[in-house]
Amino acid sequence: MNQLSKRLLSTAIIIGLTIPASVFATNGYFMIGFGAKSRGMGGVGVAEGVDGLAAAFNPATMADVGTRFDIGGDLFYAPNTVTHSDGTLSDTTIVESSNFEDTPFSPGDMFLVPAMGGTYKYSDEITLGFAFFGAGMGTQYDQTLPAGNTSYFYNFNNLANSNKVGIKLMQVQIPLSIAYKLDDTNTVGASFVIGAQIFEAWGLKAFQELNMAATRSNVSDMGTDTSYGAGIRLGWTGRYLENDLTVGVNYSSRVYMTEFEDYSSLFAEHGDFDIPEHYALGFSYNAMPDLTVKFDIQQINFSDIASVGNPGPYAYNSTEFNPLCPGVDSVECKIGGDQGLGFGWTNQTVYKLGAEYRYNEKIKVRAGLNYGEATIPADQVLFNMVAPATIESHLTMGASYNFREDIEITASYVHGFENTITGKTLFQPLGSNPDITTDNAAISMKQRSMGVGLGIKW
C-alpha cells in the first residue's frame, strides 16, 4: 500500500468512528443493504462479496474480497405523514408531518447513515474481517391538544406533559468474522456479533398517568437509554457451472440485548428489545462476460420480538384494550408487561434483484429492485403513528470508478416509493355503531437516499 492509500485509510477510520450513527431504514427498520455497491443493486449481497462490508450479508463471502477497507454513508430524506380523525378520513381532523428540526437527532427530515467494514486475507484458506452497520427509525410530531380536548395522538386529557411526541431507535451491529475455504467450490463463515442500541421516547406520559402502564414511571421522557448484546451469524457459499453461478446462505440469530431499563414500562417484557433473527438465500450469475445478475430472498422475524410483534390496542372493540388479555388486565397485560402492547408487526419476506455491468476497467454501473410487504396490518395504525415503516418498493442505481488499482469510489441512489396504510383505531366517531368501525387513520412514508463509499485495496 502506498503513502496516499495509507493516509486515506487512517482518515477514513477516524471519520467512521466519530460520525454519529443516525439511521432510518426501509425493510421494516433494517437497511435494504449495506454499502454503496449493494444499495445500488437493490441490497443484494448474500451470494458474493463485493467490498469490505461483506460480513454484513454473509461471513463466507469475505473470501471473495481479498484485503480491503471500505467506508461510506447515505444521506436519507424521509418525510412521513400521519392522518387521524374521530370521524372518517373524509372528515380529517389532523394531518401531521414528522419534523426533527428541534432535536439533535437529525437536521429536519435528513438522516445520516454511516457504514464501514474491512477484510484481511490471512492465507489462501482463511479471511478475517469485520463490519459496522446500523438500523432504526425516528419520528416527531406535534400533539398540541386541539379545541374540544380530544387528542389524535397520545396527549389524552392533556396528560402527556408535552406538545411533541416521538421516538428514536438506533441499532448498531459489529460482526467479527472469519471465512474458511473448504475447497475450490465451498466456503463457510461465522461471525460473533456485537450489538448496541439507543432509544428515547417523549410525549407518552399519558399512558402512565392513566394507569395503563405496568408502573407509574419509566414510560416516557426518560432521556436516551442504551442497550448492549450479542449473537451469531453463519454462512456458506458454493460455486457451480464453471464458477458462473454462486449460491449463498446466511443465518443471523437473534441478537440478545440487555433491557432498556429507563423504558421498562413502555416495551413489552419490561424493556426488552432484541434484534430479530433473520436468514437469507442468494444467487449470483455471470449472465455475460461483463454482466452479473444477483437475487436474494430474506426473511426477517420481527414478530418474535414481543415489544415489536405484540399487537397494539384493539381497533374493533371499545370495551377491550389489549387483544392478548380479554377482560380485566393484570399488571403483566399492561404496557411494559410480558403481555404488554406492541406495534403488531408481522414477519417480512424481502426480495432483492440487482445487476452489475462492467463498462470498462475503471467504470461499473449498477441497478436494482427491492420489495418487501409492509409489516404493519391495517388494524395496527394507532401505535405505528410513531413508527410508520410503510415503504414496500425501492428502485436503486449506482456506479463505481477506479481512480487507481487500489482506490475506488462508489455512489448510489435509492428511491423508496411512497406507501400509505389506512386502518381503524379504537377512537371511533362519537355515537357510532360499535359493530361497524370506519377507517379513520392513515400513515404514510417515502424516502430518497444518496450514498457514497470509498474503497481502499492492498
ROVEX-614581 format. One line per field, with one value per residue (C-alpha): x, y, z; residue number from 1. Coordinates in steps of 0.5 Angstrom, whole numbers. Example, Ala and Ser with C-alpha at 12.3 -4.5 7.8 and 13.67 -1.06 7.14 Angstrom:
<recs>
c1: 25,27
c2: -9,-2
c3: 16,14
pos: 1,2
</recs>
This chain:
<recs>
c1: 0,3,3,-3,-7,-5,-7,-14,-14,-13,-17,-23,-22,-22,-29,-32,-31,-33,-39,-46,-50,-56,-61,-67,-68,-74,-74,-78,-73,-67,-63,-64,-57,-50,-45,-46,-45,-50,-55,-54,-56,-63,-59,-56,-50,-51,-48,-42,-38,-36,-33,-30,-38,-38,-39,-46,-49,-45,-39,-37,-37,-31,-27,-29,-26,-19,-16,-19,-23,-29,-32,-38,-45,-52,-56,-63,-69,-75,-82,-87,-95,-100,-107,-112,-120,-125,-130,-128,-122,-126,-127,-120,-118,-111,-105,-98,-92,-86,-81,-74,-72,-72,-68,-60,-62,-63,-63,-70,-72,-65,-61,-54,-53,-45,-42,-36,-32,-26,-23,-16,-14,-9,-8,-11,-16,-17,-20,-22,-26,-31,-37,-40,-47,-54,-61,-67,-72,-74,-80,-83,-90,-94,-99,-102,-109,-114,-120,-125,-120,-119,-112,-111,-104,-103,-104,-110,-113,-107,-103,-97,-94,-91,-94,-89,-89,-84,-79,-71,-68,-61,-58,-51,-48,-41,-40,-33,-32,-28,-29,-25,-25,-26,-24,-25,-32,-35,-33,-36,-36,-38,-39,-39,-44,-43,-50,-51,-57,-60,-67,-71,-79,-82,-90,-92,-93,-101,-100,-97,-102,-108,-105,-105,-97,-94,-91,-92,-85,-80,-85,-83,-79,-73,-68,-63,-62,-57,-57,-52,-52,-49,-51,-48,-48,-47,-46,-44,-42,-42,-39,-42,-43,-35,-36,-41,-46,-45,-50,-50,-54,-54,-57,-57,-59,-63,-58,-60,-60,-60,-66,-68,-69,-71,-76,-78,-86,-86,-83,-86,-82,-80,-76,-73,-72,-68,-65,-69,-67,-66,-64,-63,-61,-58,-55,-50,-50,-45,-50,-45,-37,-39,-46,-47,-54,-56,-62,-63,-69,-69,-74,-74,-78,-80,-86,-81,-79,-85,-84,-85,-89,-95,-101,-103,-109,-116,-119,-125,-128,-128,-129,-123,-116,-110,-112,-108,-111,-119,-123,-119,-112,-107,-100,-97,-102,-101,-96,-89,-91,-90,-96,-96,-98,-93,-93,-97,-91,-91,-85,-83,-80,-76,-74,-68,-66,-59,-55,-48,-45,-37,-37,-29,-23,-25,-32,-38,-45,-51,-59,-63,-70,-72,-79,-82,-89,-90,-90,-96,-103,-109,-111,-105,-104,-105,-99,-95,-96,-89,-86,-89,-85,-90,-85,-85,-82,-75,-71,-64,-58,-50,-43,-36,-30,-23,-18,-12,-11,-12,-17,-24,-30,-38,-44,-51,-58,-65,-72,-77,-84,-89,-94,-100,-103,-110,-114,-118,-117,-121,-122,-128,-134,-138,-145,-143,-145,-139,-140,-139,-132,-129,-122,-120,-113,-107,-99,-95,-88,-83,-75,-70,-62,-56,-50,-42,-37,-29,-25,-18,-15,-8
c2: 0,7,13,16,10,10,17,16,9,13,19,14,10,16,19,12,12,19,20,19,13,16,12,11,4,2,-6,-5,-2,-5,-2,-5,-6,-4,0,4,-2,-7,-1,1,-6,-7,-9,-16,-19,-26,-30,-26,-21,-14,-10,-9,-10,-17,-20,-15,-20,-27,-28,-33,-28,-25,-30,-26,-19,-20,-15,-8,-3,1,7,11,14,15,22,20,24,21,25,22,24,22,23,21,23,22,21,18,20,25,29,29,32,33,31,32,31,29,34,33,40,42,35,34,27,30,37,36,30,29,23,21,13,11,4,1,-5,-9,-16,-19,-25,-28,-34,-38,-41,-36,-29,-25,-19,-14,-9,-4,-2,0,0,4,10,16,21,27,30,36,33,40,39,42,45,40,37,31,28,25,22,21,27,24,29,34,29,28,34,35,38,34,26,22,16,15,8,7,0,-2,-9,-11,-18,-20,-25,-31,-34,-41,-44,-52,-53,-49,-50,-49,-43,-43,-37,-35,-28,-26,-20,-15,-11,-4,1,7,9,15,17,23,25,19,20,20,12,12,18,14,7,4,2,-3,2,10,11,9,10,17,23,19,21,17,10,5,-3,-8,-15,-21,-26,-30,-31,-37,-37,-41,-40,-45,-44,-48,-48,-47,-41,-37,-39,-37,-39,-37,-38,-33,-35,-29,-31,-26,-21,-22,-15,-12,-9,-1,0,7,5,-2,0,2,-4,-11,-16,-10,-6,-12,-10,-15,-15,-20,-27,-27,-31,-31,-34,-31,-32,-29,-31,-28,-28,-25,-23,-16,-17,-20,-21,-22,-24,-25,-27,-25,-27,-22,-25,-18,-22,-26,-20,-18,-11,-10,-16,-16,-13,-5,-3,-7,-3,-7,-7,-1,-5,-8,-5,-11,-16,-21,-20,-21,-18,-14,-13,-15,-12,-16,-15,-7,-3,-6,-13,-19,-19,-11,-8,-7,-5,-11,-12,-18,-22,-19,-23,-19,-20,-16,-16,-13,-13,-10,-8,-7,-2,-2,-3,3,4,-1,1,-2,-2,-6,-7,-9,-11,-13,-12,-7,-11,-6,-9,-4,-5,-3,4,7,6,6,13,14,8,9,4,3,3,-3,-2,1,3,3,5,6,7,6,9,6,12,7,0,1,7,6,11,9,12,10,13,9,11,9,10,13,8,9,4,6,3,3,6,5,12,12,17,19,16,11,3,0,-6,-2,1,6,7,14,14,13,13,15,15,16,16,18,17,18,15,15,10,10,3,2,-4,-8
c3: 0,-2,2,-1,1,8,9,6,11,17,16,14,20,24,21,21,29,30,26,30,28,26,22,18,15,10,10,17,21,17,12,5,4,7,3,-4,-8,-5,-4,-12,-13,-9,-3,-5,-2,0,-5,-7,-3,-7,-1,6,9,6,13,14,9,10,13,8,2,5,2,-5,-3,-1,3,3,8,6,9,7,9,6,7,8,6,10,10,13,15,20,19,25,26,30,24,17,13,9,16,17,24,23,18,21,18,22,24,27,27,34,36,36,32,25,22,19,15,13,17,16,16,16,15,14,14,13,11,11,7,12,8,2,6,11,11,17,18,21,19,22,20,23,23,26,26,29,28,32,31,34,39,42,45,40,42,44,49,44,43,36,38,46,49,53,57,57,61,56,59,52,46,42,41,38,39,36,36,33,33,31,30,29,27,28,23,19,13,11,4,5,-3,-9,-9,-2,3,10,15,22,26,33,33,38,38,41,41,44,45,47,47,49,49,52,59,59,59,66,68,66,70,63,64,69,73,74,71,66,60,57,57,61,56,52,54,52,51,49,47,42,37,32,24,20,12,6,-1,-7,-14,-20,-27,-28,-23,-27,-21,-14,-8,-1,5,11,18,23,30,35,38,45,48,55,57,56,64,63,59,63,63,55,52,53,57,62,57,52,45,42,35,31,28,20,15,7,1,-5,-12,-17,-24,-29,-35,-40,-39,-37,-34,-27,-24,-17,-13,-5,-1,6,12,18,24,27,30,35,39,44,44,36,35,41,38,40,42,40,34,34,41,45,51,51,50,50,45,49,55,55,61,66,65,70,71,66,61,62,58,59,62,59,55,54,48,42,35,32,27,22,20,13,7,2,-5,-8,-15,-18,-24,-25,-31,-32,-37,-38,-33,-29,-29,-27,-27,-22,-22,-17,-14,-7,-5,2,4,10,17,19,19,18,25,28,25,32,36,29,28,31,27,20,17,11,5,1,-6,-8,-14,-14,-18,-17,-20,-18,-21,-20,-19,-19,-18,-10,-9,-11,-10,-11,-11,-10,-10,-7,-9,-4,-6,-2,1,5,10,12,18,24,31,38,37,33,32,38,37,32,32,36,31,25,25,20,17,21,21,16,16,10,8,2,2,-2,0,-4,-2,-3,-1,-1,-2,-1,-3,-2
pos: 1,2,3,4,5,6,7,8,9,10,11,12,13,14,15,16,17,18,19,20,21,22,23,24,25,26,27,28,29,30,31,32,33,34,35,36,37,38,39,40,41,42,43,44,45,46,47,48,49,50,51,52,53,54,55,56,57,58,59,60,61,62,63,64,65,66,67,68,69,70,71,72,73,74,75,76,77,78,79,80,81,82,83,84,85,86,87,88,89,90,91,92,93,94,95,96,97,98,99,100,101,102,103,104,105,106,107,108,109,110,111,112,113,114,115,116,117,118,119,120,121,122,123,124,125,126,127,128,129,130,131,132,133,134,135,136,137,138,139,140,141,142,143,144,145,146,147,148,149,150,151,152,153,154,155,156,157,158,159,160,161,162,163,164,165,166,167,168,169,170,171,172,173,174,175,176,177,178,179,180,181,182,183,184,185,186,187,188,189,190,191,192,193,194,195,196,197,198,199,200,201,202,203,204,205,206,207,208,209,210,211,212,213,214,215,216,217,218,219,220,221,222,223,224,225,226,227,228,229,230,231,232,233,234,235,236,237,238,239,240,241,242,243,244,245,246,247,248,249,250,251,252,253,254,255,256,257,258,259,260,261,262,263,264,265,266,267,268,269,270,271,272,273,274,275,276,277,278,279,280,281,282,283,284,285,286,287,288,289,290,291,292,293,294,295,296,297,298,299,300,301,302,303,304,305,306,307,308,309,310,311,312,313,314,315,316,317,318,319,320,321,322,323,324,325,326,327,328,329,330,331,332,333,334,335,336,337,338,339,340,341,342,343,344,345,346,347,348,349,350,351,352,353,354,355,356,357,358,359,360,361,362,363,364,365,366,367,368,369,370,371,372,373,374,375,376,377,378,379,380,381,382,383,384,385,386,387,388,389,390,391,392,393,394,395,396,397,398,399,400,401,402,403,404,405,406,407,408,409,410,411,412,413,414,415,416,417,418,419,420,421,422,423,424,425,426,427,428,429,430,431,432,433,434,435,436,437,438,439,440,441,442,443,444,445,446,447,448,449,450,451,452,453,454,455,456,457,458
</recs>
